């Protein structure tokens, strides 16, 4: 699943070598924590979160029955974009 996220995100960023994904697995959900260069975070989040929501939709559909989501983590360690607390 991490490969799919990288495939979807890489065309948007200027620093693809600084992308990293950390899977956080729990019994209910698989969360893929995506970290990127600070200059690329807004590119991934997109227009009011539209790009990130689209990435999440594709990943969720590819995951099948298992609930899977992508969380974009900013330079400060906080979740960025829609679903951010």
Long-range contacts (C-beta under 8 A, 24 or more apart in sequence): 1-30, 1-32, 1-59, 1-62, 1-63, 1-68, 2-32, 4-58, 4-59, 4-62, 5-32, 5-34, 5-55, 5-59, 5-70, 8-55, 8-58, 8-59, 9-34, 9-36, 9-44, 9-55, 12-40, 12-43, 12-44, 12-46, 12-51, 13-37, 13-40, 13-43, 13-44, 14-39, 14-40, 14-43, 15-39, 15-40, 28-67, 29-67, 29-68, 29-69, 30-63, 30-66, 30-67, 30-68, 30-69, 31-68, 31-69, 31-70, 31-71, 32-59, 32-68, 32-69, 32-70, 32-71, 33-71, 33-73, 34-70, 34-71, 34-72, 34-73, 35-73, 36-72, 38-74, 38-75, 41-72, 41-74, 41-75, 41-80, 44-72, 44-81, 45-72, 45-80, 45-81, 49-81, 49-82, 52-80, 52-81, 52-82, 53-81, 53-82
